[in-house]
Amino acid sequence: LRLLEQDPAHEFKVTAAAPMAGPYAISSSIDEVVGQPSRHSAGEAAYILVGLNPIYKFYARPSEAFQEPYASKIEALMDGSHPSPEVFAYLSMTPAELIQPQFLKAILLNHDHPVNVGLRANDVFEWIPDSTIPIRLYHGKADVEVPFSNSEKAFYYMKGKGAQIELINLGDTVNHAMGFPLAIGQAALWFETF
C-alpha cells in the first residue's frame, strides 16, 4: 500500500487494504519474542541477524553472535538454498539457546545496539496512509511469532495521523498459524462489500 501510494505512476487504484499479522514494529517486539518464543523464533532471529548483518555490521564473525554448533553453520544454512522448513527444523531451539548470551544481553539492554538500530530502520509503520482508503489490520492476540503489539503500534500511530484504520482481533486464543485462514476469510468478505 505504501509503495502504491508513493509511486506516482502506479496503475492500480487501491479501494481497501487488509494487512495481516505483519512485523510492522519489529524493533519493539524483541523482548516479547525472546520472552515468549515460538517454534520459529530462533530461525526468524537467524534470518534477521544474518540477512541484515552485511548492511548494519552486527558482528564480524558468526561466533560473536551465535553459539556453537550453530555459529559455524549458520551462514551456509542462510545462503538461500535451504527452504524455510529445513531452517526452522534445524534451528528449533529458543533464541536464548542460539544467540550468544552476552550478545543477546547487549541487544536487550542497549537501545543503541547495532541490532536495535537495524530493527528500527526496518520498522514499516511510521507513514501516513491515504485517509480515503479504509484499512483493516487483522491479527490474533495469541500470536507469539509476530506479536499482536506490532499491529497495535501500527494502528495507534496511523490512527493518530488520521488514517481510516481498524484493528481486528481475530481472537484472544488465535496464534499466527490459526490466524492465517481467519484473516484471509474475513478480509475477503470485507472486500466483497466494496
C-alpha positions as CSV (number, residue, x, y, z in Angstrom):
1,L,0.0,0.0,0.0
2,R,2.8,2.4,0.9
3,L,4.6,1.6,-2.3
4,L,1.5,2.1,-4.4
5,E,0.7,5.4,-2.7
6,Q,4.3,6.7,-3.1
7,D,4.7,5.7,-6.8
8,P,3.0,8.5,-8.9
9,A,3.0,6.2,-12.0
10,H,1.2,3.3,-10.3
11,E,-1.7,1.9,-12.3
12,F,-3.7,0.4,-9.5
13,K,-6.3,2.3,-7.5
14,V,-6.5,0.9,-4.0
15,T,-10.0,0.5,-2.7
16,A,-9.2,-1.0,0.6
17,A,-6.3,-2.8,2.3
18,A,-6.1,-5.7,4.8
19,P,-2.6,-6.3,6.1
20,M,-2.4,-9.4,8.2
21,A,-0.2,-10.1,11.3
22,G,2.7,-8.3,9.9
23,P,6.0,-7.4,11.6
24,Y,5.3,-3.6,11.3
25,A,7.1,-2.6,14.5
26,I,9.8,-5.3,14.7
27,S,12.1,-3.2,16.8
28,S,9.6,-3.1,19.7
29,S,8.9,-6.9,19.6
30,I,12.3,-8.3,20.5
31,D,11.5,-8.5,24.3
32,E,8.3,-10.4,23.6
33,V,9.9,-12.8,21.1
34,V,12.8,-13.6,23.4
35,G,10.5,-13.8,26.5
36,Q,7.8,-15.9,24.8
37,P,9.5,-17.7,21.9
38,S,7.6,-19.7,19.3
39,R,9.0,-22.8,17.5
40,H,10.2,-20.4,14.7
41,S,11.7,-17.6,16.8
42,A,15.3,-18.8,16.6
43,G,15.1,-19.3,12.9
44,E,13.5,-15.9,12.4
45,A,16.2,-14.3,14.6
46,A,18.8,-16.0,12.5
47,Y,17.3,-14.8,9.2
48,I,17.2,-11.2,10.6
49,L,20.8,-11.3,12.0
50,V,22.4,-13.0,9.1
51,G,20.3,-11.1,6.5
52,L,20.9,-7.6,7.9
53,N,24.5,-8.1,9.0
54,P,26.0,-7.1,5.7
55,I,24.2,-3.7,6.0
56,Y,24.4,-3.0,9.7
57,K,27.5,-4.9,10.8
58,F,26.1,-6.6,13.8
59,Y,29.1,-9.0,14.1
60,A,32.4,-9.6,12.3
61,R,32.3,-13.4,12.8
62,P,29.1,-15.5,13.3
63,S,30.6,-16.9,16.6
64,E,30.3,-13.4,18.1
65,A,26.5,-13.6,17.7
66,F,25.7,-17.3,17.6
67,Q,26.5,-20.2,19.9
68,E,28.2,-23.4,18.6
69,P,27.5,-25.7,17.0
70,Y,25.3,-23.3,15.0
71,A,27.8,-20.4,14.6
72,S,30.0,-22.4,12.2
73,K,26.9,-23.5,10.1
74,I,24.6,-20.5,10.2
75,E,25.7,-18.6,7.2
76,A,25.7,-21.7,4.9
77,L,22.2,-22.5,6.3
78,M,21.1,-19.0,5.4
79,D,22.6,-19.0,1.8
80,G,19.2,-19.1,0.1
81,S,19.4,-22.8,-1.0
82,H,17.7,-24.2,2.1
83,P,13.9,-23.9,2.3
84,S,12.5,-22.3,5.5
85,P,11.1,-25.6,6.8
86,E,14.6,-27.0,6.8
87,V,16.0,-23.9,8.5
88,F,13.3,-24.0,11.2
89,A,13.7,-27.7,11.8
90,Y,17.5,-27.2,12.3
91,L,17.0,-24.1,14.5
92,S,14.2,-25.4,16.7
93,M,15.7,-24.1,19.9
94,T,14.8,-20.8,21.6
95,P,16.7,-17.6,20.6
96,A,18.4,-17.7,24.0
97,E,19.9,-21.1,23.1
98,L,21.0,-19.9,19.7
99,I,22.4,-16.5,20.3
100,Q,25.5,-15.8,22.4
101,P,24.3,-14.8,25.9
102,Q,26.4,-11.6,26.0
103,F,25.3,-10.6,22.5
104,L,21.6,-11.1,23.4
105,K,22.0,-9.3,26.7
106,A,23.6,-6.3,24.9
107,I,20.7,-6.2,22.5
108,L,18.1,-6.3,25.3
109,L,19.8,-3.7,27.4
110,N,21.3,-1.2,24.9
111,H,18.7,0.8,22.9
112,D,21.5,1.8,20.5
113,H,23.0,-1.6,19.9
114,P,23.5,-2.1,16.2
115,V,20.8,-4.8,16.1
116,N,18.3,-2.4,17.6
117,V,19.3,0.4,15.2
118,G,18.9,-2.1,12.3
119,L,15.5,-3.2,13.5
120,R,14.2,0.3,13.9
121,A,15.4,1.1,10.4
122,N,13.2,-1.8,9.2
123,D,10.0,-0.8,11.1
124,V,7.3,-0.1,8.5
125,F,4.5,1.5,10.4
126,E,5.6,5.2,10.6
127,W,3.9,6.5,7.5
128,I,0.6,8.1,6.8
129,P,-1.8,6.2,4.6
130,D,-4.2,8.0,2.3
131,S,-7.1,8.8,4.6
132,T,-9.7,7.8,1.9
133,I,-8.5,4.2,1.8
134,P,-10.1,2.0,4.6
135,I,-7.5,-0.3,6.2
136,R,-8.2,-3.3,8.5
137,L,-5.2,-4.8,10.3
138,Y,-6.1,-8.5,11.1
139,H,-4.2,-10.2,13.9
140,G,-4.7,-12.9,16.5
141,K,-4.0,-11.9,20.1
142,A,-2.1,-15.1,21.0
143,D,0.4,-14.7,18.1
144,V,3.9,-15.2,19.5
145,E,5.6,-15.4,16.1
146,V,4.6,-11.8,15.2
147,P,3.3,-10.4,18.4
148,F,0.0,-8.6,18.4
149,S,1.8,-5.4,19.6
150,N,3.1,-5.0,16.1
151,S,-0.5,-4.3,14.8
152,E,-1.3,-2.2,17.9
153,K,1.7,0.0,17.4
154,A,0.9,0.5,13.6
155,F,-2.8,1.1,14.4
156,Y,-2.2,3.7,17.1
157,Y,0.4,5.5,15.0
158,M,-1.7,5.6,11.8
159,K,-5.0,6.3,13.6
160,G,-3.3,9.3,15.3
161,K,-2.2,10.6,11.9
162,G,-5.8,10.4,10.5
163,A,-5.8,7.1,8.8
164,Q,-9.2,5.3,8.3
165,I,-8.0,2.2,10.1
166,E,-9.4,-0.6,12.3
167,L,-7.6,-3.2,14.3
168,I,-9.4,-6.6,14.1
169,N,-8.5,-9.0,16.9
170,L,-9.1,-12.5,15.3
171,G,-9.4,-13.9,18.9
172,D,-7.6,-13.9,22.2
173,T,-6.5,-17.6,21.6
174,V,-5.7,-17.2,17.9
175,N,-2.0,-17.7,17.1
176,H,-0.1,-16.9,13.9
177,A,-1.0,-20.2,12.1
178,M,-4.6,-20.2,13.2
179,G,-5.0,-16.5,12.2
180,F,-4.0,-17.0,8.6
181,P,-7.2,-18.6,7.3
182,L,-9.4,-16.4,9.6
183,A,-7.7,-13.3,8.3
184,I,-8.0,-14.3,4.6
185,G,-11.6,-15.2,5.0
186,Q,-12.6,-12.1,6.9
187,A,-10.7,-9.8,4.6
188,A,-12.3,-11.5,1.5
189,L,-15.8,-11.0,3.0
190,W,-14.9,-7.4,3.8
191,F,-13.6,-6.8,0.3
192,E,-16.9,-8.0,-1.1
193,T,-18.6,-5.1,0.5
194,F,-16.9,-2.6,-1.8
